[in-house]
Amino acid sequence: MPALAVPFPIVNGHAYSYASVEIFWGPMPIAQKAFKSINYGAKLDPGEIRGTDPHVIGYTRGTHSSDGDAEAYLAQWELLKQTLGFAGVGYGEVLFTIIVQFYEAPQPGSPPSPVIRHVLENIRITEGRYSNQQGNEGSTVKLTMKMMDLDENGGFIAVPLVP
């Protein structure tokens, strides 16, 4: 018997894309529009228990790690550096949070769209690389980040943050 097809989620005629992404950071989350990209993920590395058997007989809980990278336009990076680095502390030593949410604005007469929200918790920037090239693109900074946790929130929520 053939499997039933699951409909692809379309919101107001659109699939979620980078144009649906809203990025917030700071003590009072402020929408940031000048990120060219943001990528992140989590990994759980369980230990293997073998005993005298050559086969795995069990797993430990393991260790969790989360990391990511982003590319910000130069002016956005300067604002982030000034926000994080204060009182003689460098920006790479400060923990902060980024909220990434996927949201499609409703069309007139349509119900609000569901929101997917990811919270990148306790981030530290570990590397910043400036990128400049000939052409019509703005100058960017490629950031490498470590984070203590990635809260994927388990799915859809109803209320977006207000940009």
C-alpha positions, 0 to 999 in steps of 0.5 A: 500500500502506498504511503500517504502524502504529507502536504508541504507546509505553505503559509500565506502561499509561501514556504519558509525561506531566508526572507522569513527569518527575523533575527533578534539579539541584545538585552531587550531583543531588537530585530536585526536585518543586516545578517547575510546568513546564520547557520547553527546546529547541535550535536549529541555524542553518546559514549559506547559501552562494550564490556567484553563483547565486540558489539555495543551493549549500551550507550551513555547519555553523552556530551552535547555541543552546539555551534554556529556561524553567521555573516553580518554586514560590517555596520551590523558587526560594529554595533554588535561589538559595541553592545557586547564589549564594555568596561574593558571586556572584549566581545569574545568574552561576553555571553549573549543570546540570539533568537531566530524566528521564521515568520510570514506576515499574514495577508489581509483577511488571513489568520496569523502564520505559525512562528518557528522560533530557535533560541541560541543560548549563551553564545560566545563569538570565537572568531571574526573574519573580515570579507571585502571584495570588488563588486556591488556587495557590502563588506561583511564579517564572518563570525564563528560561534560556540553556544551552550544550548540550542532551544529549537522549541519543539515546533510552532508557536503562535506569537512572533516577536515584534520587529 
